[in-house]
Amino acid sequence: MSQGPRVNGERLWQTLMDMAQHGATANGGVSRLALSEEDRLGRELFVRWAEEAGCQIRVDAMGNIFARREGRDPQLAPVVTGSHGDSQPAGGKFDGIYGVLAGLEVVRSLNDHGIQTDRSIEVVNWTNEEGSRFAPAMIASGVYAGVFDLEYGLSRVDANGVTLGQALAQIGYAGSHLCQVTPIHAAFELHIEQGPILEAQGITIGVVTGAQGQRWYEVELRGRSAHAGTTPMDHRLDALLGFARVVEAVNGLGLAQGAEGRATVGMANVYPNSRNVVPGRVFFSVEFRHPDEAVLAALDGQLREAVQGIADGIGLRWQVEQIFQYAPIAFDADCVATVRTACERLGHSYRPMISGAGHDACYLNRVAPTAMIFVPCVDGLSHNEAEHIHPHWATAGADVLLHAILAKSSAHD
């Protein structure tokens, strides 16, 4: 049986390397924060490439970019693929952008092979997936899917007081199209695994069947700033001491959940952050992930109980606010089967997986049949400048994406 068309792996790899020049860091990674100048340059490059491939471009009110390759019947709901172009402050070359540029490579390869699909194909670059500049994560795909309203999305503020709406206007990507779902026949997001399982097991493709639920919190402990030399130990209201104890408690909550548990304190601001002042306030994040919503609900109560007990024991004031959550999800069974069939046709090893990370596909799944495809990353490392994948992995994932899109782009599917 013929394996059918393939992508141009060398072109895909060169495209990834060219894009990585925008926001390139001295340590070989990428710093391309959402709606920064580096992000603007990356967006302009993607748009130029997509237009050269014959795509029509539209930008919505949240800055999401849709590159459309028209099908034989424009009235049919399209097949959508893509991911995000923003990065962590010191991130890698592949997280997110690989899925965008692999979608572009699918379009280019269809052009090369002279294949016209019945359904249109749209490659999307979602805004602010990472949530590292504007919290929460996946805000633009969330607005698109109706999870958040537009006013909420545009009013998110970065550390310098700039709103997401202002940043969109500053880089020229406050689009005129409505940010709301339109009919979608099927959607696929290709992404690096961001974990060690595929590489460790020597497997090429992860067929993603669902994703863990998440809850994000902002926590504040308030004590009293005081002179480090003149304030006796038993007279201190040390907010940093409370923070240290909460970090240990959060770690214990994660460990108690076994292999599926994830509990992280990833960000902290200490005030006044002076070497000879007892810290009077600490603001920090807490994040839980688990595939069982009941466990996440229990962790919510356990976190609040732990923070209260620790704060009361030191004499601190405290506040815990949940700022983001989504429940564990299951991707569309037919789209998952389509990915699995593509792997079998191409002869790639594969295994089912649950995503430990959140992705735009998780929100898109609420409004359209959706699935994800993973490829390995070296040592499972991501959100790190040393993040790396091998070219043959990149090609394999794009080939699977190509065949999944072809299977779903028929008018008879």
C-alpha positions as CSV (number, residue, x, y, z in Angstrom):
1,M,0.0,0.0,0.0
2,S,1.3,3.4,-0.9
3,Q,2.2,5.6,2.0
4,G,1.1,8.7,0.1
5,P,2.6,12.2,0.0
6,R,5.3,13.4,2.4
7,V,6.3,16.9,3.6
8,N,9.7,18.4,2.7
9,G,11.5,17.8,6.0
10,E,14.6,19.9,5.0
11,R,12.4,22.9,4.2
12,L,10.5,22.5,7.5
13,W,13.7,22.4,9.5
14,Q,15.1,25.5,7.7
15,T,11.9,27.3,8.4
16,L,12.1,26.5,12.1
17,M,15.7,27.7,12.2
18,D,14.8,30.9,10.3
19,M,12.0,31.7,12.7
20,A,14.3,31.0,15.7
21,Q,16.3,34.1,14.7
22,H,13.5,36.3,16.0
23,G,14.1,36.4,19.8
24,A,17.3,34.3,19.6
25,T,19.2,34.1,22.9
26,A,23.0,33.8,23.5
27,N,22.4,30.3,24.9
28,G,20.7,29.0,21.7
29,G,17.1,29.4,22.8
30,V,14.3,31.9,22.1
31,S,12.8,34.8,24.1
32,R,9.7,35.8,22.1
33,L,7.2,37.0,24.7
34,A,3.6,37.5,23.5
35,L,3.1,40.7,21.6
36,S,6.7,41.8,22.0
37,E,8.7,43.3,19.2
38,E,10.2,39.8,18.7
39,D,6.7,38.3,18.5
40,R,5.8,41.0,15.9
41,L,8.7,40.0,13.7
42,G,7.8,36.4,14.0
43,R,4.2,37.1,13.1
44,E,5.3,39.1,10.1
45,L,7.5,36.3,8.9
46,F,4.7,33.7,9.3
47,V,2.3,35.9,7.4
48,R,4.7,36.5,4.6
49,W,5.5,32.8,4.2
50,A,1.7,31.9,4.3
51,E,0.9,34.5,1.7
52,E,3.7,33.2,-0.5
53,A,2.1,29.8,-0.2
54,G,-1.2,31.2,-1.5
55,C,-3.0,31.6,1.8
56,Q,-5.5,34.3,2.7
57,I,-4.8,36.0,6.0
58,R,-7.2,37.2,8.6
59,V,-6.5,38.5,12.1
60,D,-9.1,38.6,14.9
61,A,-9.6,40.9,17.8
62,M,-7.3,38.9,20.0
63,G,-4.5,38.9,17.4
64,N,-5.0,35.3,16.4
65,I,-3.7,34.8,12.8
66,F,-5.5,32.5,10.5
67,A,-3.9,31.5,7.2
68,R,-6.5,29.9,4.9
69,R,-5.8,27.6,1.9
70,E,-9.0,27.6,0.0
71,G,-10.6,24.2,-0.7
72,R,-12.8,23.2,-3.7
73,D,-15.9,24.0,-1.7
74,P,-15.4,27.1,0.5
75,Q,-18.8,26.5,2.1
76,L,-17.6,23.3,3.8
77,A,-16.3,23.7,7.4
78,P,-12.4,23.8,7.2
79,V,-9.8,21.6,8.8
80,V,-7.8,23.7,11.3
81,T,-4.2,23.1,12.5
82,G,-1.7,25.3,14.3
83,S,-0.3,26.2,17.7
84,H,1.3,29.4,19.1
85,G,4.3,31.6,18.3
86,D,5.1,33.1,21.8
87,S,7.7,31.7,24.1
88,Q,8.8,31.6,27.7
89,P,11.2,34.4,28.7
90,A,14.1,31.9,28.2
91,G,12.4,29.2,26.1
92,G,13.3,26.9,23.2
93,K,13.0,27.0,19.5
94,F,10.2,24.4,19.1
95,D,7.6,24.8,21.8
96,G,4.4,26.0,20.0
97,I,6.0,27.4,16.9
98,Y,6.8,23.9,15.6
99,G,3.0,23.2,15.3
100,V,2.5,26.5,13.5
101,L,5.3,26.0,11.0
102,A,4.4,22.3,10.5
103,G,0.9,23.4,9.5
104,L,2.5,25.8,7.0
105,E,4.7,23.0,5.7
106,V,1.6,20.9,5.1
107,V,0.2,23.7,3.0
108,R,3.4,24.0,1.1
109,S,3.6,20.3,0.5
110,L,0.1,20.1,-0.8
111,N,1.1,22.8,-3.2
112,D,4.1,20.8,-4.2
113,H,2.1,17.7,-4.8
114,G,-0.7,19.5,-6.7
115,I,-3.3,18.3,-4.2
116,Q,-6.5,20.3,-3.9
117,T,-8.6,19.4,-0.9
118,D,-12.4,19.6,-0.8
119,R,-12.3,21.4,2.5
120,S,-10.3,24.5,3.2
121,I,-7.3,24.2,5.5
122,E,-6.6,26.9,8.1
123,V,-3.3,27.3,9.9
124,V,-3.6,29.3,13.1
125,N,-1.1,31.1,15.3
126,W,-2.7,31.6,18.6
127,T,-1.9,34.7,20.8
128,N,-0.4,34.4,24.3
129,E,-0.6,30.7,24.8
130,E,2.2,30.6,27.3
131,G,0.7,33.1,29.8
132,S,4.2,34.2,30.8
133,R,3.5,37.9,29.9
134,F,-0.3,38.0,30.3
135,A,-2.0,35.6,32.7
136,P,-3.8,33.3,32.3
137,A,-2.3,31.0,29.7
138,M,-4.2,30.2,26.4
139,I,-6.2,33.4,26.8
140,A,-6.8,34.1,23.1
141,S,-7.9,30.5,22.2
142,G,-10.1,30.8,25.3
143,V,-11.8,33.9,24.0
144,Y,-12.2,32.2,20.6
145,A,-13.9,29.2,22.3
146,G,-16.1,31.3,24.5
147,V,-14.4,30.4,27.8
148,F,-13.6,34.1,28.4
149,D,-15.2,37.2,26.9
150,L,-13.3,39.6,24.7
151,E,-13.2,42.4,27.3
152,Y,-11.6,40.1,29.9
153,G,-9.0,39.0,27.3
154,L,-8.0,42.5,26.2
155,S,-7.8,43.8,29.8
156,R,-5.2,41.3,31.0
157,V,-2.2,43.3,32.3
158,D,1.6,42.5,32.2
159,A,4.1,43.3,34.9
160,N,4.6,46.8,33.5
161,G,0.9,47.7,33.5
162,V,0.4,47.2,29.7
163,T,-2.9,45.6,28.8
164,L,-3.1,42.9,26.2
165,G,-5.3,45.2,24.1
166,Q,-2.7,48.0,24.2
167,A,0.1,45.6,23.3
168,L,-1.9,44.3,20.3
169,A,-2.3,47.8,19.1
170,Q,1.3,48.7,19.6
171,I,2.5,45.9,17.3
172,G,-0.3,46.3,14.8
173,Y,-2.2,43.1,15.4
174,A,-5.5,44.3,16.9
175,G,-7.4,42.6,14.1
176,S,-10.8,43.6,12.7
177,H,-12.4,40.1,12.6
178,L,-14.5,38.8,15.5
179,C,-12.8,36.5,17.9
180,Q,-15.4,33.8,18.1
181,V,-15.7,30.2,16.9
182,T,-16.8,29.5,13.3
183,P,-17.7,26.0,12.1
184,I,-14.7,23.7,12.1
185,H,-14.8,20.1,10.7
186,A,-11.7,18.9,12.6
187,A,-8.7,20.4,14.3
188,F,-5.2,19.0,15.0
189,E,-2.4,20.5,17.1
190,L,1.2,19.2,16.6
191,H,3.5,19.8,19.5
192,I,6.7,18.6,21.1
193,E,6.0,16.3,24.1
194,Q,7.7,18.5,26.6
195,G,8.4,15.4,28.6
196,P,10.7,12.3,28.5
197,I,8.4,9.4,27.8
198,L,8.6,9.1,24.0
199,E,12.3,9.4,23.8
200,A,12.9,7.1,26.7
201,Q,10.7,4.4,25.1
202,G,12.1,4.9,21.6
203,I,8.6,5.9,20.2
204,T,8.2,8.4,17.4
205,I,4.6,9.7,17.9
206,G,2.4,10.3,20.8
207,V,-1.3,10.0,20.0
208,V,-2.8,12.4,22.6
209,T,-6.1,11.2,23.9
210,G,-6.7,13.9,26.5
211,A,-5.1,16.4,28.9
212,Q,-4.8,16.9,32.6
213,G,-6.9,19.5,34.4
214,Q,-5.2,22.5,35.9
215,R,-5.7,25.0,38.6
216,W,-3.6,28.2,39.0
217,Y,-3.5,30.3,42.2
218,E,-2.0,33.6,43.3
219,V,-1.0,33.6,47.0
220,E,0.1,36.5,49.1
221,L,1.6,36.4,52.6
222,R,1.9,39.6,54.6
223,G,4.0,40.1,57.7
224,R,6.1,43.2,58.6
225,S,9.3,44.5,57.1
226,A,11.9,45.2,59.8
227,H,15.6,45.9,60.3
228,A,17.5,42.6,59.9
229,G,20.1,43.6,62.5
230,T,17.9,45.1,65.3
231,T,14.8,42.9,65.2
232,P,15.2,39.8,67.4
233,M,14.1,36.5,65.8
234,D,11.1,36.1,68.1
235,H,9.8,39.5,67.2
236,R,9.7,39.0,63.5
237,L,6.8,38.6,61.1
238,D,8.8,37.1,58.3
239,A,6.7,36.5,55.2
240,L,9.6,34.7,53.4
241,L,9.7,32.1,56.2
242,G,6.0,31.5,55.6
243,F,6.6,31.2,51.9
244,A,9.3,28.6,52.4
245,R,7.0,26.5,54.5
246,V,4.2,26.8,51.9
247,V,6.5,25.7,49.1
248,E,7.4,22.6,51.1
249,A,3.7,22.0,51.8
250,V,2.8,22.3,48.1
251,N,5.5,19.9,47.2
252,G,4.1,17.4,49.7
253,L,0.6,17.8,48.2
254,G,2.0,16.9,44.8
255,L,3.9,13.9,46.0
256,A,0.9,12.5,47.8
257,Q,-0.9,12.1,44.5
258,G,1.6,9.6,43.1
259,A,2.7,9.4,39.5
260,E,-0.1,11.6,38.2
261,G,0.4,14.5,40.7
262,R,1.9,17.8,39.7
263,A,2.3,20.7,42.2
264,T,4.5,23.7,41.5
265,V,5.5,27.1,42.9
266,G,7.0,28.7,39.8
267,M,7.0,32.4,40.5
268,A,7.7,34.6,43.6
269,N,8.2,38.2,44.3
270,V,9.7,39.2,47.7
271,Y,9.2,42.6,49.2
272,P,11.2,44.8,49.8
273,N,13.8,42.4,48.5
274,S,16.7,44.0,50.4
275,R,19.5,42.0,52.0
276,N,19.2,43.7,55.4
277,V,15.4,43.8,55.7
278,V,13.2,41.1,57.0
279,P,10.7,40.4,54.2
280,G,7.3,41.9,54.9
281,R,5.4,40.4,51.9
282,V,5.7,37.6,49.4
283,F,3.5,37.2,46.3
284,F,3.7,33.8,44.5
285,S,2.1,31.3,42.3
286,V,0.9,27.8,42.9
287,E,-0.2,25.4,40.2
288,F,-1.8,21.9,40.4
289,R,-2.3,19.4,37.6
290,H,-4.1,16.1,37.6
291,P,-6.3,14.1,35.3
292,D,-9.0,13.7,37.9
293,E,-11.2,16.7,38.7
294,A,-12.1,15.4,42.1
295,V,-8.4,15.3,43.1
296,L,-8.0,18.9,41.9
297,A,-11.0,20.0,44.0
298,A,-9.5,18.2,47.1
299,L,-6.1,19.9,46.5
300,D,-7.8,23.3,46.4
301,G,-9.1,22.8,50.0
302,Q,-5.8,21.3,51.1
303,L,-3.8,24.3,49.8
304,R,-6.0,26.8,51.6
305,E,-5.8,24.8,54.8
306,A,-2.0,24.6,54.6
307,V,-1.6,28.3,53.9
308,Q,-3.9,29.3,56.7
309,G,-2.2,27.0,59.2
310,I,1.3,28.2,58.3
311,A,0.4,31.9,58.2
312,D,-1.5,31.7,61.5
313,G,1.5,29.9,63.1
314,I,3.8,32.8,62.2
315,G,1.3,35.7,62.6
316,L,1.0,36.5,58.9
317,R,-2.0,37.7,57.0
318,W,-2.8,35.6,53.9
319,Q,-4.8,35.4,50.7
320,V,-5.3,32.6,48.2
321,E,-7.0,33.4,44.9
322,Q,-7.7,30.9,42.1
323,I,-7.1,32.7,38.8
324,F,-7.4,29.9,36.3
325,Q,-8.8,26.4,35.9
326,Y,-9.9,23.9,33.4
327,A,-11.2,20.4,33.9
328,P,-9.4,17.3,32.5
329,I,-10.5,16.7,28.9
330,A,-10.9,13.9,26.4
331,F,-10.1,14.7,22.8
332,D,-12.5,13.7,20.0
333,A,-12.3,9.9,19.5
334,D,-12.6,10.1,15.7
335,C,-9.8,12.6,15.4
336,V,-7.6,10.5,17.7
337,A,-8.3,7.5,15.5
338,T,-7.4,9.5,12.4
339,V,-4.0,10.3,14.0
340,R,-3.5,6.7,14.9
341,T,-4.3,5.5,11.4
342,A,-1.9,8.0,9.9
343,C,0.9,6.6,12.1
344,E,0.1,3.1,11.0
345,R,0.0,4.1,7.3
346,L,3.4,5.8,7.6
347,G,4.9,3.0,9.6
348,H,5.7,5.2,12.7
349,S,5.8,3.7,16.2
350,Y,3.2,5.4,18.5
351,R,1.5,5.2,21.9
352,P,-1.5,6.8,23.5
353,M,-0.7,9.7,25.9
354,I,-2.3,12.1,28.3
355,S,-0.9,15.6,28.0
356,G,0.5,17.0,31.2
357,A,0.6,20.5,29.7
358,G,-2.2,22.8,28.7
359,H,-2.5,23.7,25.0
360,D,-4.8,25.8,22.8
361,A,-6.2,22.5,21.6
362,C,-7.7,22.0,25.0
363,Y,-10.0,25.0,24.6
364,L,-10.6,24.3,20.9
365,N,-11.8,20.8,21.8
366,R,-14.8,22.5,23.5
367,V,-16.2,23.8,20.2
368,A,-14.7,21.5,17.5
369,P,-13.6,17.8,17.1
370,T,-9.9,18.1,18.1
371,A,-6.8,15.9,18.7
372,M,-3.1,16.4,19.3
373,I,0.1,14.8,18.0
374,F,3.3,14.7,20.0
375,V,6.9,14.2,18.9
376,P,9.8,13.5,21.3
377,C,12.1,16.2,22.6
378,V,15.6,15.5,23.8
379,D,15.8,14.6,27.5
380,G,12.2,15.7,27.8
381,L,13.4,19.2,28.2
382,S,11.2,22.2,27.4
383,H,10.6,25.8,28.6
384,N,14.4,25.9,28.5
385,E,16.9,27.4,26.1
386,A,18.4,23.9,25.6
387,E,15.1,22.5,24.3
388,H,15.8,20.4,21.2
389,I,14.2,17.9,18.8
390,H,15.9,16.0,16.0
391,P,15.0,16.8,12.3
392,H,13.7,13.3,11.6
393,W,11.2,13.7,14.6
394,A,10.1,17.1,13.2
395,T,9.5,15.5,9.8
396,A,7.7,12.5,11.1
397,G,5.2,14.6,13.1
398,A,4.6,16.8,10.1
399,D,4.0,13.7,7.9
400,V,1.4,12.4,10.4
401,L,-0.2,15.8,10.5
402,L,-0.4,15.9,6.7
403,H,-2.1,12.5,6.5
404,A,-4.5,13.4,9.3
405,I,-5.5,16.6,7.5
406,L,-5.9,14.8,4.2
407,A,-8.1,12.2,5.8
408,K,-10.4,14.9,7.3
409,S,-10.4,17.3,4.3
410,S,-12.6,15.2,2.1
411,A,-16.2,16.4,1.6
412,H,-17.3,12.9,2.4
413,D,-15.6,12.6,5.8
